[in-house]
Amino acid sequence: GAIPSDVLFRDTMAMQKEQLRAVRSAAIPGVVVSTSAVGMSNAENGIDASCDATQGPNAYRYPSIPTPYTQRKEMGDTLFALSREVPKLADSCAAILREARENDMWDQAVAELTTQVLVVLKCEERDYTLEGLRRHLLTLGIAC
């Protein structure tokens, strides 16, 4: 069956308490930094005490933010709705997501799989420039 063109877009969702993290400058070597505002130690909050706070891209540490169950379910449902268009693809995606969940990589895996499935569905066999994906994104109002 046809997939609605807006299947990739979802309504805005409020941030959940478990998604909040303190973003702080990286600790300066030799300086002890206290526990963060959310009650987690620097290590738990992703702050590396060996970083120099003056380093450009490494000046701040951003701990990973877990995706709440409802958002994971929607992302998984979207992936499987798309992947059912190709025989056996949904089963392959499920196996990859199972392994990713065991390795705490589910969020990245579902994003990468969704991208790959879109390329499979929207691009012709020798579409090396991803013109089919570009046309699809244009129908959704995304210029590229």
HURA-V284095 format. One record per residue. N is the residue number from 1. PHI is phi in whole degrees, -180 to 180 (999 if undefined). OMEGA is omega as a letter, one per 20 degrees, with the letter a starting at -180 (999 if undefined). NEAR is the number of other C-alpha atoms within 10 Angstrom. Layout:
BEGIN
N_PHI_OMEGA_NEAR / N_PHI_OMEGA_NEAR
END
This chain:
BEGIN
1_999_r_6 / 2_-74_r_7 / 3_-101_r_10 / 4_-58_a_9 / 5_-66_a_11 / 6_-98_a_9 / 7_-63_a_14 / 8_-85_a_13 / 9_-104_a_10 / 10_-125_r_10 / 11_-63_r_5 / 12_-62_r_6 / 13_-118_r_8 / 14_-70_r_6 / 15_-67_r_10 / 16_-93_a_10 / 17_-55_a_8 / 18_-70_r_10 / 19_-93_a_11 / 20_-78_r_13 / 21_-140_r_17 / 22_-85_r_17 / 23_-105_a_15 / 24_-132_r_18 / 25_-70_r_18 / 26_-63_a_23 / 27_-68_r_21 / 28_-85_a_16 / 29_-52_r_12 / 30_87_r_8 / 31_-104_r_9 / 32_-85_a_10 / 33_-107_a_13 / 34_-74_r_10 / 35_-61_a_13 / 36_-70_a_17 / 37_-66_a_12 / 38_-94_r_10 / 39_80_r_11 / 40_-115_r_14 / 41_-69_r_14 / 42_-57_a_20 / 43_-62_r_12 / 44_-67_a_12 / 45_-91_r_21 / 46_84_r_19 / 47_-93_a_22 / 48_-98_a_18 / 49_-67_a_17 / 50_-87_a_12 / 51_-84_r_17 / 52_-93_a_16 / 53_-65_a_18 / 54_-89_r_13 / 55_-71_a_11 / 56_-49_a_8 / 57_-67_a_8 / 58_-99_a_14 / 59_-69_a_15 / 60_-130_r_20 / 61_-114_a_20 / 62_-118_r_15 / 63_-66_r_16 / 64_-66_a_11 / 65_-114_a_11 / 66_-69_r_14 / 67_-88_r_15 / 68_-62_a_13 / 69_-54_a_9 / 70_-63_r_10 / 71_-70_r_12 / 72_-61_a_15 / 73_-62_r_12 / 74_-63_r_14 / 75_-65_r_20 / 76_-65_r_21 / 77_-61_r_13 / 78_-64_r_17 / 79_-59_a_23 / 80_-70_r_19 / 81_-62_r_16 / 82_-71_a_22 / 83_-71_r_24 / 84_-68_r_15 / 85_-71_a_16 / 86_-118_a_11 / 87_-54_r_9 / 88_68_a_10 / 89_-70_r_15 / 90_-61_r_18 / 91_-64_r_13 / 92_-65_r_12 / 93_-63_r_20 / 94_-62_r_16 / 95_-65_r_11 / 96_-66_r_15 / 97_-66_r_21 / 98_-62_r_15 / 99_-66_r_13 / 100_-63_r_16 / 101_-63_r_12 / 102_-64_a_9 / 103_-102_r_9 / 104_56_a_13 / 105_-126_a_13 / 106_-60_a_20 / 107_-60_r_17 / 108_-66_a_11 / 109_-63_a_18 / 110_-67_r_21 / 111_-66_a_13 / 112_-68_r_12 / 113_-65_r_18 / 114_-61_r_20 / 115_-62_a_13 / 116_-65_r_13 / 117_-65_r_21 / 118_-60_r_17 / 119_-64_r_19 / 120_-61_a_18 / 121_-76_a_16 / 122_-102_a_18 / 123_-108_r_19 / 124_-69_a_13 / 125_-55_a_9 / 126_-108_a_7 / 127_-84_a_12 / 128_-73_r_9 / 129_-97_r_9 / 130_59_r_14 / 131_-61_r_14 / 132_-63_r_18 / 133_-67_r_20 / 134_-60_r_17 / 135_-62_r_16 / 136_-62_a_18 / 137_-64_r_15 / 138_-63_r_12 / 139_-66_r_12 / 140_-94_r_13 / 141_87_r_9 / 142_-108_a_10 / 143_-85_r_10 / 144_-152_999_8
END
